[in-house]
Each structure stands twice: as structure tokens, then as C-alpha cells.
Amino acid sequence: MQFGFLGINYKSAQMDIRDKISFTDAGKLTFFQKAERAGVTQCMALSTCNRSEVYYMYEEEEQRKQIRQIYTEMFPEMDLTAYLAELTQDEAVAYLFRIAAGLESLVLGEDQILGQVKEAIDYSRTMGYSGKELNKIVRDAVTCAKRVKTELKISEKPLSVSFIGIRKLDEACGIAGKKILVIGSGKAAALALKYLYEYPDISVTACSRNDSHAKKLREEFPEMKVIPYEMWNDVIAQYEIVISATASPHLIVKKESFLPLHNMVFLDLAAPRDIDTALAEHSQITLINLDTLQSIAEENQKERKRLVKESEKIIRESLKETADWILHSRMDAAIESLQQRCNRITADSYEYLNRKMELSPREQKLLKKVLNASLQRLLREPIQELKRLDCEEEQEEYKRFLQQLFQI
């Protein structure tokens, strides 16, 4: 049995293409059912904003071709020839390991994909389209990813300037228990607020000139106060922390128009800048802006890339174990058939002897045990030899011999 991968991702297709090629749960089930009719009974679909991929176990080359045909027929309005990526055997396994560890993600080393892989295999298992081989490969990929994340902590090197900015704020003055003013209510401000509310006992006021933005902020952060944008200048001096993230083309807070009454920390997440850099000259003001944050993000990106090389070592170690298991498991079906043949012979012999002899219950049990043990003893060494085969050609040759010799 072989492992295969097929699909599109952010590397092979732009967003407008990916938007049209995704699997709902119903779509996954339809794909699985069609794959089953083609003889592929183990299949998993991983569908996110950055990828729509299927992973499957197959026995014949024709089945791999049919999976490709089924995939393309799922999206008849699209010509997928230029976008589909495909891998088989060890390369497909290695790709899944890299996926689970976040090494194939748009944001290098991100954590979310691991949960998505778990959900994908859970869905396949629940629907009855996962078996021993697929479960084993995905489980090994998840285990390896957890080891990568635990030992190397790639995702702990943040790349989001909003996240880095909030962390720098906390380093500068401690966010917990502070009064905070947020100027602006767009995506950057909302993201900063998300990270802010991880700290306890804060009092936050947001200034918004957009009613729909203000409504969304109130829904997401009901404990936060929202005031009209024009009021920020009247209230700014009351706050210990000021975060600005507007789309204004000019400076919002200027040195000549603002005099602090106490120590304050400003976080400027806007481009172009909202906060006059000259404010940092004042002894009571600390200013953190995108120049600092982007520099940290770039350094973290370099560190993530360095850690990826370390991750590759861990993945290679884990892959060797999984590849060995896959190789030797290819004989499992033949061994199982041989043992089933042995069980049938045992049962037939027992039934015949039991009819011919008057045996007590104890003697019947002993007879059955002796017959089974004798045949299992005969098969023990051949089975051990079959499990040691590490050449695919030899495995196929032995399978043919077994089928001919034992009619299995």
C-alpha cells in the first residue's frame, strides 16, 4: 500500500483560485465516497484558506490517476492543470510531516495548521474513511510536529508587529491594571485590542470615526468604552498608554500640541506614522513605533528560518521510523491472509476430529489449542522472514508466491 498527496496551496495558486477550490464537510464526504468506488478506502482532506489537499492510501497506479480525476471533477468550472501538486510514497509522507510542523505554512512555523491536521483525520475517522495505515502516518506526523514545537519553539518568535508591539508595551511599563487609549478602530487596532485583553484589570477606551467599526469593537470587546474620534485630543492626557493605528496620511499627535502630565508610553502601529517621533525627546514619554517593531519581526523571521533547519533534522529522524513501518506493513495483508488460512485449516481439522471422536469439553479445548499451536509453529519462521523484507520488489514477489502456494 502506498501513500499519496494531491492538491493546491498558496504556493501553486493565487487567492482568487483557492477561493473557488475548497472542501466543505459535505464536499469531503462526496470525495471520499467517489474515491471508495475507485478502490481507495483511506482518505483525508485538509482544506484551509491556504490549501485544499487530499492524502490517501492506494495500491495500484490506476487508483492514483483516478484520485486526480475525481479531484478535478469536483471543480468542473476550473482548469486545474497548472495548479495541482502531486507527491507519492516517501515524498508525500515527508510533505505531510512538514505541513503538520508548520514548515509549509505561509507564516513559517505557525501553530494553527497542526490543529487543522488533527481535525482532518478526525473527520475521516468519524466518516469511516481512515484505517491503520493512514492513522499511523498522520499520528506520526502530529507527534513529530509536537516535538518540533516543544524543542525548538519556532512559533514563540512572533512575526506580527501588533503582537510584538503589545509585548514591548508590557516590557516598557506593564500593561496589567493600566488605563489605555486606542486611537483608530480598523484591523490593526482590533488586533492590538485582542492582544491587550490578555492582560488583567485594564481600562480601555477606543476612538472611532467609523460607526460600523465601533459596533464591531463593542461586540467583540463589550467591556471597552468607545468615544467619537474627535474626542481623543481632549482625553489623551488621562491615559498611561496610548496606541494609535489610524489610516491618517499625516501626524495625529504632535510634539508642539501635547504636553504630558505624567509618564506615558505610546505605541504607533500606523504607516505613515501617527505619533511625532520628536515626542520621544520628552523625559516622561516612551515611544515605540514600526521601525523598532519591524526590525524585531525581521530578526524573528531570520531566527525562524534558522530553526527550520533544526526542524528538518527532527523530521528526518521521525520519517525514517515511519518509512520503515510503511515498508514492512506492506506484507501485513499477506501475513494476515496466511494466518486466516491457518485458522480455517485449524477449524476444519477440529470439526472433523470432533465428529469422529467422543471428546469431553476439556479434551475439545485441548485439541483446538494443539492444532492451532502446531500450525502457528509451522508459520512462525516464514512470517518473521516476511516481516524482515525491506525491498519492495521482493515483497511483491513473495506475495505472488504465497497466493500461488496457499491459494490466498
Phi, psi and chi 1 to 4 in degrees:
 res  aa     phi    psi   chi1   chi2   chi3   chi4
   1 MET       -  136.9 -168.8  165.0  -75.1      -
   2 GLN  -113.0  159.0  -50.9  -73.7   -9.6      -
   3 PHE  -109.2  134.2 -176.7   64.9      -      -
   4 GLY  -131.7  156.4      -      -      -      -
   5 PHE  -134.4  142.1  147.1   77.0      -      -
   6 LEU  -151.5  138.8  176.5   72.5      -      -
   7 GLY   162.8 -173.4      -      -      -      -
   8 ILE  -121.3  157.5   69.2  162.6      -      -
   9 ASN  -151.4 -177.2   54.5   53.5      -      -
  10 TYR   -63.8  -19.7   71.3   94.5      -      -
  11 LYS   -77.4  -30.6  -67.4 -178.3  178.8  179.4
  12 SER  -103.1  -15.2   62.3      -      -      -
  13 ALA  -144.8  139.6      -      -      -      -
  14 GLN   -71.1  166.1  -61.5  -64.9  -35.2      -
  15 MET   -57.3  -39.9  178.6   63.5   80.5      -
  16 ASP   -64.5  -27.1   59.3  -26.1      -      -
  17 ILE   -79.0  -46.1  -59.5  -64.1      -      -
  18 ARG   -62.0  -32.7  -59.1 -160.1  -56.5  -85.3
  19 ASP   -60.3  -28.7  -76.7  -14.3      -      -
  20 LYS   -93.3   -8.4  -61.1  172.7 -175.5  175.2
  21 ILE  -124.4   86.2  -55.0  171.7      -      -
  22 SER  -146.0  156.2   62.3      -      -      -
  23 PHE  -107.8  118.2  -71.2   95.9      -      -
  24 THR   -76.0  171.5   61.2      -      -      -
  25 ASP   -60.0  -39.0  -77.6   -9.6      -      -
  26 ALA   -65.9  -39.0      -      -      -      -
  27 GLY   -64.9  -39.1      -      -      -      -
  28 LYS   -60.9  -46.4  -68.6  176.5 -174.5  177.7
  29 LEU   -62.4  -41.0 -171.4   54.5      -      -
  30 THR   -60.5  -44.0  -61.6      -      -      -
  31 PHE   -61.5  -46.2 -173.9   95.2      -      -
  32 PHE   -60.2  -42.6  -63.7  162.5      -      -
  33 GLN   -65.0  -40.8  -69.6  168.3  -18.2      -
  34 LYS   -68.4  -38.5  -70.1 -177.8  176.7 -179.6
  35 ALA   -63.4  -38.9      -      -      -      -
  36 GLU   -62.5  -39.2 -175.4  176.8   31.1      -
  37 ARG   -65.7  -23.5  -72.6 -165.0  -74.0  -88.3
  38 ALA   -88.3    1.4      -      -      -      -
  39 GLY    96.2    2.7      -      -      -      -
  40 VAL   -99.2  105.0  176.2      -      -      -
  41 THR   -99.6   -8.4   58.3      -      -      -
  42 GLN  -120.3  117.7  -62.0 -173.8   57.5      -
  43 CYS  -153.3  143.4 -161.0      -      -      -
  44 MET  -135.7  137.2  176.4 -178.8   85.2      -
  45 ALA  -115.5  127.4      -      -      -      -
  46 LEU  -112.4  106.9 -179.1   60.8      -      -
  47 SER  -124.1  113.6 -169.5      -      -      -
  48 THR  -133.3 -176.0   72.5      -      -      -
  49 CYS   -67.1  -20.2   59.9      -      -      -
  50 ASN  -106.6   -5.5  -73.8  -36.1      -      -
  51 ARG  -161.0  148.7   63.5 -172.5   72.7 -106.7
  52 SER  -135.1   97.7  -68.8      -      -      -
  53 GLU  -129.9  149.7  -58.7  172.0  -21.1      -
  54 VAL  -122.6  143.1  -67.7      -      -      -
  55 TYR  -124.9  136.4  -57.5   83.3      -      -
  56 TYR  -154.7  161.8   57.3   96.8      -      -
  57 MET  -107.5  132.7  -54.5  -59.4  -55.1      -
  58 TYR  -138.8  160.5   68.1  100.2      -      -
  59 GLU  -112.5  -31.0  -66.3 -175.1    2.0      -
  60 GLU  -123.9  151.0  -58.7  172.1    1.8      -
  61 GLU   -59.2  -34.8 -175.9   64.9   16.1      -
  62 GLU   -61.7  -34.3 -176.7   58.8   30.7      -
  63 GLN   -66.1  -38.0  -68.3  173.6  -25.2      -
  64 ARG   -62.1  -41.4 -175.0 -179.2   66.3   79.3
  65 LYS   -65.8  -36.8  -66.2  176.9 -178.4  177.5
  66 GLN   -68.3  -35.6  -72.1  178.3  -63.0      -
  67 ILE   -61.7  -42.5  -72.7  -66.2      -      -
  68 ARG   -61.9  -42.2 -173.7 -178.3 -178.7   94.9
  69 GLN   -65.2  -42.4 -178.1  178.1  -16.9      -
  70 ILE   -61.8  -43.0  -67.2  167.3      -      -
  71 TYR   -59.3  -49.7 -170.3  108.3      -      -
  72 THR   -66.0  -34.0   55.4      -      -      -
  73 GLU   -71.7  -18.7  -72.0  175.4   -8.0      -
  74 MET   -68.1  -23.1  -68.2  -73.9  -67.9      -
  75 PHE  -130.0   68.4  -49.6   99.4      -      -
  76 PRO   -63.8  -21.6   23.4  -33.4      -      -
  77 GLU   -78.8   -6.6   71.7  -78.4    2.3      -
  78 MET  -117.8  142.9  -59.2  -71.3  -63.3      -
  79 ASP   -95.7  106.6 -179.6    2.2      -      -
  80 LEU   -93.7    4.5  -58.1 -179.6      -      -
  81 THR   -51.2  -44.4  -53.8      -      -      -
  82 ALA   -81.3   -9.0      -      -      -      -
  83 TYR  -111.5  -24.2  -53.2  112.2      -      -
  84 LEU   -72.1  131.3  -81.9  176.2      -      -
  85 ALA  -107.3  146.1      -      -      -      -
  86 GLU  -145.3  135.3 -171.5  169.3   12.6      -
  87 LEU  -139.2  154.6  -64.6  169.5      -      -
  88 THR  -136.1  160.6   59.2      -      -      -
  89 GLN    54.1 -131.9  -58.4 -172.2   57.6      -
  90 ASP   -60.4  -36.1  -69.3  -10.2      -      -
  91 GLU   -65.2  -38.0  -71.4 -175.9  -20.1      -
  92 ALA   -68.4  -40.4      -      -      -      -
  93 VAL   -63.3  -46.4  177.0      -      -      -
  94 ALA   -60.7  -38.1      -      -      -      -
  95 TYR   -63.7  -43.4  179.2   73.1      -      -
  96 LEU   -63.3  -39.5  177.9   59.5      -      -
  97 PHE   -61.1  -41.9  -86.6   56.6      -      -
  98 ARG   -68.3  -38.4  -70.2  176.5   57.4   82.5
  99 ILE   -58.4  -52.4  -75.8  -75.8      -      -
 100 ALA   -61.3  -33.7      -      -      -      -
 101 ALA   -82.8   -2.5      -      -      -      -
 102 GLY    82.0   12.6      -      -      -      -
 103 LEU   -83.7  -11.0  -55.4 -170.3      -      -
 104 GLU  -108.3   11.3  -67.5  -71.4  -20.4      -
 105 SER   -84.9  156.5  -65.0      -      -      -
 106 LEU   -60.6  -42.3 -176.4   59.2      -      -
 107 VAL   -97.3  104.6  178.2      -      -      -
 108 LEU   -55.5  124.8 -165.7   61.4      -      -
 109 GLY    81.8   10.3      -      -      -      -
 110 GLU   -65.7  156.0   56.5   98.0    1.6      -
 111 ASP   -90.1  -25.9  -72.4  -29.5      -      -
 112 GLN   -60.4  -35.0 -171.5  176.9   10.9      -
 113 ILE   -62.7  -32.0 -171.9   66.0      -      -
 114 LEU   -61.7  -44.1  179.7   56.7      -      -
 115 GLY   -63.3  -35.4      -      -      -      -
 116 GLN   -68.6  -36.2  -68.4  165.7  -24.3      -
 117 VAL   -64.6  -43.6  169.6      -      -      -
 118 LYS   -60.5  -43.9  -68.4  178.7 -176.2  177.1
 119 GLU   -63.1  -38.4  -70.2  173.6    6.2      -
 120 ALA   -63.9  -45.5      -      -      -      -
 121 ILE   -72.5  -32.1 -168.2   62.1      -      -
 122 ASP   -61.9  -41.1  -77.4  -13.8      -      -
 123 TYR   -65.1  -45.3 -177.0   78.9      -      -
 124 SER   -60.6  -43.0  -69.3      -      -      -
 125 ARG   -64.6  -43.2 -168.3 -178.7  -62.6  115.5
 126 THR   -63.6  -38.4  -59.2      -      -      -
 127 MET   -81.9   -6.1  -65.3  -64.1  107.5      -
 128 GLY    86.3   24.1      -      -      -      -
 129 TYR  -117.7   29.4  -69.5   94.5      -      -
 130 SER  -133.5  145.1 -178.8      -      -      -
 131 GLY  -134.3 -167.1      -      -      -      -
 132 LYS   -55.2  -45.6  179.7  178.5   71.0  173.3
 133 GLU   -68.5  -50.9  -68.3   81.9    7.3      -
 134 LEU   -64.8  -42.5 -175.3   58.3      -      -
 135 ASN   -58.1  -43.4  -75.8  -25.0      -      -
 136 LYS   -63.7  -46.5  166.9   68.8  174.0  173.5
 137 ILE   -64.1  -45.6  -67.1  169.4      -      -
 138 VAL   -67.9  -40.8  176.9      -      -      -
 139 ARG   -60.9  -41.9 -175.6  169.9   63.6 -112.8
 140 ASP   -65.2  -38.3  -75.1   -2.1      -      -
 141 ALA   -64.1  -42.6      -      -      -      -
 142 VAL   -65.7  -43.7  169.0      -      -      -
 143 THR   -61.5  -43.2  -60.4      -      -      -
 144 CYS   -63.9  -42.1  178.3      -      -      -
 145 ALA   -62.2  -40.8      -      -      -      -
 146 LYS   -62.9  -39.0  -71.6  178.8  177.6  178.0
 147 ARG   -65.0  -43.5 -178.5 -176.5  166.3 -166.0
 148 VAL   -58.7  -45.9  166.9      -      -      -
 149 LYS   -70.5  -35.8  -66.8  177.5 -175.5  -59.6
 150 THR   -71.4  -44.9  -59.7      -      -      -
 151 GLU   -79.8  -37.1  -66.9 -176.0   13.9      -
 152 LEU  -105.3  -23.3  -57.9 -178.9      -      -
 153 LYS    52.7   47.3  -61.6  178.8  172.1   59.5
 154 ILE   -59.6  -44.2  -63.5  178.6      -      -
 155 SER   -68.6  -11.6   59.8      -      -      -
 156 GLU   -82.7    0.7  -67.1 -175.5   16.3      -
 157 LYS   -97.9   89.7  -55.7  -66.0  179.5 -176.3
 158 PRO   -66.9  144.3   23.7  -33.0      -      -
 159 LEU  -112.2  -16.5  -58.3  177.7      -      -
 160 SER   -76.2  124.1  161.4      -      -      -
 161 VAL   -66.5  -29.9  -68.8      -      -      -
 162 SER   -65.1  -45.7  -67.3      -      -      -
 163 PHE   -63.0  -46.2 -177.8   87.5      -      -
 164 ILE   -61.9  -40.4  -64.1  170.3      -      -
 165 GLY   -62.1  -44.8      -      -      -      -
 166 ILE   -64.9  -38.6  -61.4  -57.7      -      -
 167 ARG   -63.9  -41.8 -179.8  177.4  -71.7 -176.9
 168 LYS   -65.2  -36.0  -66.5  -63.1  -71.1 -176.8
 169 LEU   -59.3  -47.1  -95.6 -177.5      -      -
 170 ASP   -62.7  -38.0 -167.9   47.9      -      -
 171 GLU   -65.2  -35.3  -68.9  174.5    4.8      -
 172 ALA   -74.8  -39.2      -      -      -      -
 173 CYS  -144.8   -5.9   63.3      -      -      -
 174 GLY    77.7  113.9      -      -      -      -
 175 ILE   -81.2  -35.4  -67.7  174.3      -      -
 176 ALA   -54.4  130.5      -      -      -      -
 177 GLY    80.7    3.8      -      -      -      -
 178 LYS   -91.5  157.0  -65.8  -67.6 -166.7  -62.7
 179 LYS   -93.1  127.1  -70.1 -176.1   63.8  177.7
 180 ILE  -129.0  135.0  -55.5  165.7      -      -
 181 LEU  -111.2  128.1  177.6   67.9      -      -
 182 VAL  -113.4  118.2  177.4      -      -      -
 183 ILE   -97.9  116.9  -55.0  173.7      -      -
 184 GLY   111.2  157.1      -      -      -      -
 185 SER  -144.5   18.8   56.8      -      -      -
 186 GLY   -82.2 -160.2      -      -      -      -
 187 LYS   -62.5  -42.8  -69.6 -178.2  179.1  178.5
 188 ALA   -64.0  -41.9      -      -      -      -
 189 ALA   -65.9  -42.9      -      -      -      -
 190 ALA   -62.6  -39.0      -      -      -      -
 191 LEU   -67.3  -40.9 -171.5   56.1      -      -
 192 ALA   -62.2  -40.6      -      -      -      -
 193 LEU   -63.1  -38.8  -76.1  163.8      -      -
 194 LYS   -57.3  -44.9  173.4 -173.3  172.6 -176.5
 195 TYR   -74.1  -33.0  -63.6  130.9      -      -
 196 LEU   -61.0  -42.9  -88.6  178.7      -      -
 197 TYR   -74.8    7.3  -86.9  102.6      -      -
 198 GLU   -81.2  -10.8  -66.7  178.0    0.4      -
 199 TYR  -100.5  145.3  -64.5   85.8      -      -
 200 PRO   -83.6  157.1   30.5  -34.9      -      -
 201 ASP    57.5   36.5  -56.0  -38.3      -      -
 202 ILE   -97.8  152.6   57.9  173.7      -      -
 203 SER  -118.9  114.2  173.6      -      -      -
 204 VAL  -118.0  136.2 -178.2      -      -      -
 205 THR  -124.1  131.8  -59.8      -      -      -
 206 ALA  -113.3  141.3      -      -      -      -
 207 CYS  -104.6  122.9  -55.1      -      -      -
 208 SER  -133.1  135.1  174.2      -      -      -
 209 ARG  -100.6   -2.1   70.7  171.2   87.8 -147.6
 210 ASN  -113.9  116.2 -175.3  -55.0      -      -
 211 ASP   -62.3  -39.3  -70.0  -20.3      -      -
 212 SER   -68.4  -37.9   63.7      -      -      -
 213 HIS   -63.3  -43.4  -73.7  177.3      -      -
 214 ALA   -61.6  -39.6      -      -      -      -
 215 LYS   -64.0  -44.0 -177.3  179.5  178.8 -179.1
 216 LYS   -63.1  -40.4  -72.6 -179.2 -179.8  177.9
 217 LEU   -64.1  -41.0  -71.7  179.1      -      -
 218 ARG   -64.1  -37.5  -74.5 -166.7 -174.3   96.4
 219 GLU   -66.6  -40.2  -69.4  173.0   -5.6      -
 220 GLU   -80.7  -34.7 -170.6  168.9   -0.9      -
 221 PHE  -128.9   74.6  -49.4  105.2      -      -
 222 PRO   -61.9  -23.6   19.3  -30.8      -      -
 223 GLU   -80.6   -7.0   63.0  -88.8   51.7      -
 224 MET   -87.1  144.6 -177.4 -178.0   66.9      -
 225 LYS   -92.0  137.2 -179.2 -178.9  178.6 -177.5
 226 VAL  -120.1  128.8  179.6      -      -      -
 227 ILE  -123.6  161.4   62.3  174.7      -      -
 228 PRO   -60.1  146.1  -24.1   34.5      -      -
 229 TYR   -55.2  -38.6  177.3   82.0      -      -
 230 GLU   -63.9  -15.7  -64.2   75.2   17.8      -
 231 MET   -85.8   -8.0  -70.8 -176.6   61.3      -
 232 TRP   -57.7  -38.8   72.6  -98.7      -      -
 233 ASN   -66.4  -27.3 -164.1   37.5      -      -
 234 ASP   -78.7  -24.7  -61.2  -31.7      -      -
 235 VAL  -112.8  -10.4  -59.3      -      -      -
 236 ILE   -55.9  -35.9 -171.0  170.5      -      -
 237 ALA   -67.7  -13.6      -      -      -      -
 238 GLN   -79.9  -13.3  -56.9  171.7   17.6      -
 239 TYR  -104.3  152.8  -65.3   88.3      -      -
 240 GLU   -91.6  -28.1  -60.8  155.7  -76.9      -
 241 ILE  -127.9  135.4  -65.1  173.6      -      -
 242 VAL  -126.9  124.8  176.9      -      -      -
 243 ILE  -115.2  127.4  -59.2  171.8      -      -
 244 SER  -120.9  129.7 -168.3      -      -      -
 245 ALA  -149.1   63.6      -      -      -      -
 246 THR  -101.2  174.6   77.5      -      -      -
 247 ALA  -103.6   20.5      -      -      -      -
 248 SER   -65.3  138.7  173.3      -      -      -
 249 PRO   -80.3   -4.4   28.9  -33.8      -      -
 250 HIS  -135.1  171.0   50.7   72.8      -      -
 251 LEU   -60.9  140.6  -68.2  175.4      -      -
 252 ILE   -95.9  -53.1  -60.1  -63.9      -      -
 253 VAL  -105.3  114.3 -175.3      -      -      -
 254 LYS  -108.1  150.9  -59.8  176.9 -177.6  177.5
 255 LYS   -60.6  -44.2  179.9 -177.0  179.0 -177.6
 256 GLU   -70.5  -14.9   60.1  -91.2   20.3      -
 257 SER  -111.5   11.2   59.3      -      -      -
 258 PHE  -141.5  129.4  178.8   72.5      -      -
 259 LEU  -127.3  114.0 -179.1   64.6      -      -
 260 PRO   -70.3  145.7   27.1  -34.8      -      -
 261 LEU  -101.8   -9.7  -55.8  176.9      -      -
 262 HIS  -158.8  177.6   50.0   77.1      -      -
 263 ASN   -64.4  133.8  -70.4  -24.2      -      -
 264 MET  -139.3  149.6  -61.9  179.1   69.0      -
 265 VAL  -121.1  128.4 -179.6      -      -      -
 266 PHE  -108.1  134.1  -75.0   80.9      -      -
 267 LEU  -117.8  114.0  172.0   60.1      -      -
 268 ASP  -103.1  107.8 -171.0   -7.4      -      -
 269 LEU  -101.6    9.5  -64.4  174.2      -      -
 270 ALA   -93.2  149.9      -      -      -      -
 271 ALA  -139.7  111.3      -      -      -      -
 272 PRO   -69.3  168.9   25.2  -34.2      -      -
 273 ARG   -61.2  147.3  -65.1  167.8  177.8  160.1
 274 ASP   -97.5  -31.8  -80.2  -14.7      -      -
 275 ILE  -105.6  129.5  -47.7  -65.2      -      -
 276 ASP   -62.2  121.5 -168.9  -15.8      -      -
 277 THR   -63.4  -21.6   55.0      -      -      -
 278 ALA   -65.7  -20.0      -      -      -      -
 279 LEU   -61.0  -27.3  -82.2  170.2      -      -
 280 ALA   -65.7  -15.2      -      -      -      -
 281 GLU   -72.4  -19.7  -61.6  170.0    4.2      -
 282 HIS   -75.7  136.5 -160.4  -72.5      -      -
 283 SER   -65.5  -23.6   61.4      -      -      -
 284 GLN   -95.0    4.0  -69.9 -176.4  -66.5      -
 285 ILE  -120.4  132.3  -70.8  179.9      -      -
 286 THR  -112.5  129.4  -60.1      -      -      -
 287 LEU  -118.1  128.6  173.5   61.2      -      -
 288 ILE  -119.0  123.5  -56.5  166.2      -      -
 289 ASN  -131.1 -176.4   58.4   28.0      -      -
 290 LEU   -64.1  -27.1  -74.8  179.4      -      -
 291 ASP   -57.2  -47.5  -70.4  -20.6      -      -
 292 THR   -68.1  -45.4  -58.9      -      -      -
 293 LEU   -66.5  -41.8  -56.4 -179.3      -      -
 294 GLN   -67.7  -33.9  -73.2  173.8  -18.5      -
 295 SER   -63.2  -42.9  175.1      -      -      -
 296 ILE   -65.3  -42.9  -65.3  171.5      -      -
 297 ALA   -61.5  -40.6      -      -      -      -
 298 GLU   -65.3  -40.7  -71.8  168.3    4.3      -
 299 GLU   -65.4  -40.0  -73.5  -59.2  -45.6      -
 300 ASN   -65.3  -36.5  -73.8  -11.4      -      -
 301 GLN   -64.1  -41.2  176.2   71.6   -2.9      -
 302 LYS   -62.6  -41.3  -70.1  178.4 -177.0  177.4
 303 GLU   -66.9  -37.8  178.5   63.8    5.0      -
 304 ARG   -62.1  -42.0  -77.4 -164.7  179.5 -157.8
 305 LYS   -63.6  -37.6  -72.0 -179.3  177.9  178.3
 306 ARG   -65.6  -41.6 -174.7 -169.5   69.1   78.8
 307 LEU   -68.4  -25.5  -69.2  172.8      -      -
 308 VAL   -60.8  -38.9  164.1      -      -      -
 309 LYS   -63.0  -38.0  -65.8 -179.4 -179.8  178.6
 310 GLU   -67.0  -37.0  -63.0  -64.1  -41.9      -
 311 SER   -62.7  -38.2  -57.2      -      -      -
 312 GLU   -59.3  -36.4  -61.2  -75.6    4.9      -
 313 LYS   -63.4  -45.5  -64.1  177.2 -175.7  176.9
 314 ILE   -62.7  -42.8  -64.8  174.6      -      -
 315 ILE   -64.1  -41.7  -71.6  175.3      -      -
 316 ARG   -60.4  -40.7  -79.9 -164.8  -62.7  -88.6
 317 GLU   -61.9  -47.0  -67.6  172.9    9.0      -
 318 SER   -68.2  -37.1  -60.0      -      -      -
 319 LEU   -61.6  -38.6  -84.7  173.5      -      -
 320 LYS   -59.2  -44.2  176.7   67.1  168.0   60.9
 321 GLU   -64.9  -44.1  -64.0  175.7    8.5      -
 322 THR   -67.3  -41.9  -55.7      -      -      -
 323 ALA   -62.2  -40.6      -      -      -      -
 324 ASP   -62.6  -42.4  -72.8  -14.1      -      -
 325 TRP   -62.9  -44.6 -177.6   88.4      -      -
 326 ILE   -61.1  -44.2  -66.7  171.3      -      -
 327 LEU   -59.3  -48.4 -177.9   62.9      -      -
 328 HIS   -76.2  -26.4  -66.8  108.2      -      -
 329 SER   -70.7  -15.6   71.6      -      -      -
 330 ARG   -63.7  -19.8  -70.7  175.7 -176.0  144.5
 331 MET   -91.5   -4.1  -65.0  -56.9  -66.0      -
 332 ASP   -59.6  -43.3  -74.4   -4.8      -      -
 333 ALA   -63.1  -41.1      -      -      -      -
 334 ALA   -65.9  -42.9      -      -      -      -
 335 ILE   -64.1  -42.5  -68.0  170.5      -      -
 336 GLU   -63.4  -40.2 -175.0  177.0   -6.1      -
 337 SER   -64.2  -39.5  -63.8      -      -      -
 338 LEU   -63.9  -42.1 -162.4   56.5      -      -
 339 GLN   -69.1  -35.9  -71.0  175.1  -32.2      -
 340 GLN   -65.1  -38.9  -72.6  174.0  -10.4      -
 341 ARG   -62.5  -40.6  177.7   76.0  167.3  147.3
 342 CYS   -61.7  -43.4  173.1      -      -      -
 343 ASN   -64.2  -38.6  -67.7  -22.9      -      -
 344 ARG   -66.2  -42.0  -75.3 -161.8  -61.7  -87.5
 345 ILE   -62.8  -43.9  -67.7  171.2      -      -
 346 THR   -58.1  -47.1  -61.7      -      -      -
 347 ALA   -63.7  -44.2      -      -      -      -
 348 ASP   -63.1  -44.5  -69.1  -16.2      -      -
 349 SER   -64.3  -41.5  -60.6      -      -      -
 350 TYR   -63.3  -45.9  168.5   77.0      -      -
 351 GLU   -61.0  -41.0  -69.9  -62.8  -29.2      -
 352 TYR   -64.3  -49.9  175.5   79.4      -      -
 353 LEU   -65.9  -35.7  -67.4  171.7      -      -
 354 ASN   -66.6  -31.3 -166.2   37.5      -      -
 355 ARG   -74.4  -32.0  -73.4 -162.9  -54.7  -90.4
 356 LYS   -84.4  -22.0  -65.9  -65.5 -176.4 -178.5
 357 MET  -123.7  148.3  -61.5 -174.8  -65.1      -
 358 GLU   -90.6  104.2  -65.5 -177.5    2.3      -
 359 LEU  -114.4  141.4  -59.6  173.6      -      -
 360 SER   -73.5  164.0   66.5      -      -      -
 361 PRO   -54.8  -37.9  -28.9   36.7      -      -
 362 ARG   -66.1  -42.0  179.6  179.3  176.3  -79.9
 363 GLU   -68.2  -36.0  -70.3  170.9  -29.2      -
 364 GLN   -61.4  -45.4  -70.2  174.5  -16.5      -
 365 LYS   -63.0  -41.4 -174.1  175.5 -179.3 -179.2
 366 LEU   -66.9  -42.2 -179.7   61.1      -      -
 367 LEU   -59.9  -47.2  174.5   61.7      -      -
 368 LYS   -60.1  -42.0 -173.8  179.9  -68.7 -174.2
 369 LYS   -66.0  -42.0 -177.6  178.3  -69.8 -172.7
 370 VAL   -67.0  -43.4  169.2      -      -      -
 371 LEU   -59.9  -46.9  -73.7  171.4      -      -
 372 ASN   -64.6  -43.9 -175.7   63.3      -      -
 373 ALA   -63.7  -36.8      -      -      -      -
 374 SER   -65.2  -45.6  -61.4      -      -      -
 375 LEU   -70.1  -38.5  -74.9  174.8      -      -
 376 GLN   -64.1  -35.3  -70.6  -66.0  -20.4      -
 377 ARG   -64.3  -39.3 -178.3 -178.7  175.6 -172.1
 378 LEU   -63.8  -34.9  178.8   65.2      -      -
 379 LEU   -88.1  -15.8  -68.4  178.2      -      -
 380 ARG   -55.7  -52.9 -172.8  177.5  -59.0  121.8
 381 GLU   -67.9  -43.1  -70.8 -177.5   -1.0      -
 382 PRO   -58.5  -39.6  -26.7   35.4      -      -
 383 ILE   -65.3  -42.3  -73.8  175.4      -      -
 384 GLN   -61.0  -38.9  -71.3  173.8  -11.4      -
 385 GLU   -66.9  -40.1 -172.4   63.2   30.1      -
 386 LEU   -62.0  -39.5  -69.8  173.0      -      -
 387 LYS   -68.7  -23.8  -72.0 -177.3  175.8  179.5
 388 ARG   -84.8  -11.2  -79.7 -166.1  -71.2  -93.9
 389 LEU   -61.8  127.7  -68.6  173.6      -      -
 390 ASP  -124.2   20.1   56.2    5.4      -      -
 391 CYS  -121.2  124.0  171.7      -      -      -
 392 GLU   -61.6  -38.1 -168.8  172.5  -16.1      -
 393 GLU   -63.8  -42.9  -71.0   75.4   14.0      -
 394 GLU   -64.5  -39.1  -75.5 -172.5   -5.2      -
 395 GLN   -59.0  -46.4  -71.6  177.2  -21.9      -
 396 GLU   -64.4  -38.6  -67.7  -57.7  -41.2      -
 397 GLU   -64.7  -43.6 -170.4  173.5   -4.4      -
 398 TYR   -65.5  -36.8  -88.3   77.4      -      -
 399 LYS   -59.8  -43.8  -76.2  179.3 -174.7  177.5
 400 ARG   -63.4  -42.0  -72.9 -165.8  -63.9  -87.4
 401 PHE   -59.8  -46.0  -72.7  158.0      -      -
 402 LEU   -61.7  -42.0  -71.9  172.2      -      -
 403 GLN   -62.4  -40.0  -70.6  168.0   -8.0      -
 404 GLN   -73.5  -43.0  -68.1  170.4    3.7      -
 405 LEU   -70.9  -41.2  -69.8  170.9      -      -
 406 PHE  -110.5    2.0  -66.9   94.8      -      -
 407 GLN    55.3   49.7  -63.4  -62.0  -58.0      -
 408 ILE  -114.6      -   58.3  175.1      -      -
